[in-house]
Amino acid sequence: MEIINFDTWERTTHYKFFKRMDYPHFNMCVNIDITNFLAKTNEKKITFYYAMIYAATYALNQVEEFRYRIKGEQVVLHNIIHPSFTDMSDGTDLFKMVTVYMEKSILDFTKKAKEKSNDQVDYFVIKDVEGRDDLTYITCIPWVSFTHLSHTISFNKDDSIPRLAWGKYFKEGDKLLLPFSVQAHHSFVDGIHMGKYIDCLQEYLNEF
């Protein structure tokens, strides 16, 4: 983790401008092409949801702006962020929040994510997230092909943890498209960084 020097950081002016906003977060929804990725995960017998969590978090880590966090009067840059995601068990409509460390291999990650989710009994394990901001929060709404989504958030304008979500995929021509939502803090992330993230994610899905 690196503590940012405001005297040399090129984004200091933008950071201060957006930090004073009452609600400095913004959200973008796009459709991403999962045609190749879904086929390959099925072929490799990898659970699509956990694979998508890995892909989304992997791509997020490639764009530096999504790894900045506000800590009091300081800004820090994390080396890596990890996913904290919703999951559901059979026989209930209630979800739980599962937090897993990223792995170098998607196979290792999906295996550990599945094991952690299956073993977790409590809906919310506070000790897994308490005091941490090296995270991204992830959810999935596989029942709806949404065109917009707003994420729940405590009214804390310094909360700079990105939120990711996706919905029910649908067919358009010969492609399978997935509604995908990204919420970020504008002190760190602009439209150009959203674009870099979506491009990186799409490239990963295409080349998997």
N, C-alpha and C positions, 0 to 999 in steps of 0.2 A: 504493500500500500504506500502511495506517495502523497505527501501533503503539498498542495498547490501553493506556489508563491504568486500572490496577486500582482506583485510588481512586474513580473515577467510573463505572466500568463496572457496570451493573446485574447482570451475570451472574458477578461475581467469586466469590461464595460457592459457587455451583453449579460453577463451573470448578474451584475448589480441591477441592471434595468429590469430584468424579469423577476428577480428575487423580491422586489418590493410589491409585486402584484398580489392581490388577494387570492387569486387562483391561477398560479403560473403553469398549470399542466395543460397539455393539449393532446388530442387523440386523432388518430388517422385509421381509416378502414380501407382495405384493398382486397382484391381477389388474387390469390396466388395459385399457380399451376402445380398440382400435386400428382399429375398423371403418372410420371415416371416414379416418383417417390412411393406412392401407394402400391404400384405394381411390384417394385423392388422389395418393399418391406413384407408384402405378402409372400413373395418368392422366397425370401430369407426367413420367413416365419418369425418376424419381429413384430411385436405389438405396435400398431401404428401410432397410438396416442403417446406412448413413451418415446418412440422414435421422433415424433414431431416435437415433443418437449426438448429433446436433445438438439435437434436441428435448429429450433428457434433460439435456444440459449447459446448454442455454438456461434450462430451468426451474430447475436447480440454482443458477444464477447469480442468480435472482430472489429466493432465500431467503438472507438475509445469513448466517445461522448456518452454512451449508455453506461459507462462504468464509473462516472463521477457521482459523488454523493456529498450532500451538505452535512457537516458534523459541527453543530454549534456555529461558531464564527469562522470555521475552516471549511475548505473543500478538499476532499481526498479523491484519489484515483485508485480504484481497486485493480489488482492484477487479473482477477477473474471473478465472475459472479456465478451464482448457482441458482437452480430453479426451486421454487416453492409452489406446488401445484395442487389443484383440486383433483380428487378422485372419488369414486363411488364404489361401495361394496354391493354385492348381490343382495337382493331382498330389502333394500331401503332406498328412499329417495333423497336421503341426507348425504351430503358430501363431507369429506375430510380434507384437511390441508396436509400435504406430504412434502417434506423438505429433503432434498438429496444433493450430495456433492456431484459436481460435474466430473466426468471421466474422459480420458483421452480417446477411448473407443466407444462408439455408439452401442456395440454389443454389450460391453461391460456396464454401461450406463443403464440400458433398458432392463438388463437382468437385475441390477441393484434397485432400480426404481420399482420394479414389480415386487421384489422381495420386501422392500421397505413398506410399500403400500399394503401388501397382504398381511404383514406382521403388525401394522399399526392399528390399535383398537380405538384410541381416542380420536375424536374429530379434530381437535386442535392441540398440538403438542407445543406448548409455549416455549419450552427450553430449547427447541430446535431453531427458533427464530429470535428469541429475546436478545436485544442488544445488537442484532445484526442488521446490516444494510447492504451486505455483499450478495444481494438476492435479486431475482426478478420474480414477480408474482404471475402465475399462469393459470388460466382456466379454459375450459372447453364447453361449448353449448351445442352438442351434436344433434339437437332436435330442431334447430332453426338456422336457416341460411340468412343471417342478418346483413343489413347494409350499414348499420351504425350500432355502436355500443359505448355506453359510459360505464366506467369502473367505479366501484365503491372505494371511498378513500376517507380517512380521518381528515378533519379540516386542519391540516398542518401543511402550510405552504412550503416547508422545507423538506417534506417527504419527496425524495428524488428517486425512489425505487420504481423502475419501469413496470408497467402492467401489460401482459400479452393475453390475447384470447383468440380463439377461432371457433367457427360454427360448423354447420352441416354442409359438407361438400356437395356440389351439384355439377351436372354435365352441361357443357356448352360446346356444341360441335363435337369434335373428337377429344376435347380436353375435360379433365376433372378439376374444378376450381374450388378453392377453400376460402370462405370469408375470414379475414385475418385483421385483428385490431391491435394497435400499439398505442399505449399512453406513456408520455414522458414529461419530464420537467423542462420547461423552455429555457431555463437558465443554462442548460447544458446542450440541449438537443433542438436543432432547427429542422426545417423541412428537408434540407439537403442531407442531413444525417439520417432522417427517416428513409429517404430514398436510397442511401448507401446500405442501410440495414435490409430493406426489402430486396434490393439487388443481390446482396450477399446471401440472404436466405434462399432466394429463388435459384441462384447458381448452385448452392449446396443440394437442393432438392433435385435439380436437373441432372447433376453429375453423380448422384448417389448410386 
